[in-house]
Amino acid sequence: MSYPTSFNVYKKTAAAQFTLLIPRRDDNGRIQKPGAILLEMAPSKGDKAYDWNQKIYFAFGLNDLTQFFDDPYSDKWGSFFHKNGDTNKKLVISHGEGRYEGTYTMNLYSGDQRIMISLTGGEFTVLSKLFASALPKLIGW
């Protein structure tokens, strides 16, 4: 069994880490729980230092990835919402505008906590390609 590494993005405002979570299988090899892509974001607490104790988790499941690969210029694109018990989490991915065209911002909310990170066009392209290559792994294909 192999364990993939994470895709990490470090900026002045925050850090983001994307990790592939492989599906859980039973003793017969059947999938008990599909995989996911775990996003962990932590706010900055100084120069090249991040407060991982204040991180917010967000797991991209198959339905989230289906929406991610939808038309990025539609009004519905880029807003993901999860409710787990009393905890509401929302991830909003936005296109940069004006002089920031070609870049993206990710805002992750959990309750009243918010963490924001920007992505270059290249970082977003790498993330998109990693998401696409992860799809079959999430369902054990």
C-alpha positions in Angstrom: 0.0 0.0 0.0 1.3 3.5 -0.8 0.6 6.7 1.0 0.6 9.8 -1.2 2.2 13.0 0.0 0.2 16.3 0.3 0.0 19.2 -2.0 0.9 22.3 0.1 0.5 26.0 -0.5 2.1 28.5 1.8 1.3 32.3 1.7 1.6 35.2 4.0 -2.0 35.0 5.1 -2.4 31.2 5.5 -1.3 27.7 4.5 -3.3 25.1 2.8 -2.6 21.4 2.6 -4.5 18.9 0.3 -4.2 15.2 1.1 -5.7 12.2 -0.6 -7.6 9.9 1.7 -8.0 6.5 0.2 -11.2 4.5 0.6 -11.7 2.2 3.6 -12.1 -1.4 2.7 -13.5 -4.3 4.7 -11.7 -7.7 5.0 -13.2 -8.8 1.7 -11.8 -5.8 -0.1 -15.2 -4.1 -0.5 -15.3 -0.3 0.0 -16.9 0.6 3.3 -16.3 4.3 3.0 -15.3 6.2 -0.2 -12.2 8.3 -0.1 -11.9 12.0 -0.1 -9.5 14.9 -0.5 -8.8 16.5 2.8 -8.2 20.3 2.8 -6.6 21.7 5.9 -6.1 25.4 6.2 -4.3 27.3 9.0 -4.0 31.0 9.5 -0.6 32.8 9.6 0.9 33.7 12.9 4.0 35.5 11.6 6.6 35.2 8.9 6.6 31.7 7.6 4.7 30.4 10.7 1.2 29.0 10.8 -1.2 28.3 13.6 -2.1 24.6 12.9 -4.0 24.6 16.2 -6.5 26.9 14.6 -6.8 25.0 11.3 -10.1 24.2 9.6 -10.7 20.9 7.9 -12.8 20.4 4.8 -13.2 17.0 3.0 -13.9 17.1 -0.8 -16.1 14.0 -1.6 -17.2 12.8 -5.0 -20.2 15.2 -5.1 -18.0 18.2 -4.3 -15.5 17.2 -7.0 -18.4 16.9 -9.5 -19.4 20.5 -8.7 -15.7 21.6 -8.8 -15.5 20.3 -12.4 -18.7 22.0 -13.4 -18.5 25.2 -15.5 -16.2 27.6 -13.5 -18.0 30.6 -14.9 -21.5 29.6 -13.8 -23.1 31.4 -10.9 -23.2 28.1 -8.9 -19.5 27.3 -9.2 -17.1 27.6 -6.3 -19.3 27.4 -3.3 -19.3 24.3 -1.2 -21.3 23.8 2.0 -21.0 21.0 4.6 -23.1 20.5 7.7 -21.8 18.0 10.3 -23.9 18.0 13.4 -23.8 21.6 14.8 -20.8 22.6 12.7 -21.4 24.4 9.4 -18.4 24.7 7.0 -18.4 26.7 3.8 -15.6 26.9 1.2 -15.8 29.6 -1.4 -13.4 29.6 -4.4 -13.4 32.9 -6.4 -11.8 34.1 -9.6 -9.5 37.0 -9.3 -10.6 40.2 -11.1 -8.9 43.2 -12.6 -5.2 43.0 -12.0 -5.7 39.7 -10.1 -7.3 38.0 -13.1 -5.9 34.5 -13.6 -5.6 34.0 -9.8 -8.0 32.5 -7.3 -8.9 33.0 -3.6 -10.2 30.3 -1.3 -12.2 31.3 1.8 -12.9 28.6 4.3 -15.4 29.3 7.0 -16.3 27.2 10.1 -18.8 28.9 12.4 -17.4 32.4 12.9 -13.8 31.5 12.0 -12.5 32.3 8.5 -9.2 31.5 6.7 -8.3 33.0 3.3 -5.6 32.0 0.9 -4.8 33.0 -2.6 -3.7 30.6 -5.4 -1.8 31.5 -8.5 -3.1 30.2 -11.8 -0.4 27.6 -11.8 -1.3 26.4 -8.3 -4.9 26.2 -9.3 -4.0 24.2 -12.4 -1.9 21.7 -10.4 -4.8 21.4 -7.9 -7.3 20.7 -10.7 -5.1 18.0 -12.2 -4.6 16.4 -8.8 -8.3 16.4 -8.2 -8.9 14.8 -11.6 -6.3 12.1 -11.0 -7.8 11.4 -7.6 -11.3 10.7 -8.8 -10.9 7.0 -9.6 -8.9 6.4 -6.4 -11.8 7.9 -4.3 -14.1 5.1 -5.4 -11.5 2.3 -5.7 -11.3 2.1 -9.5 
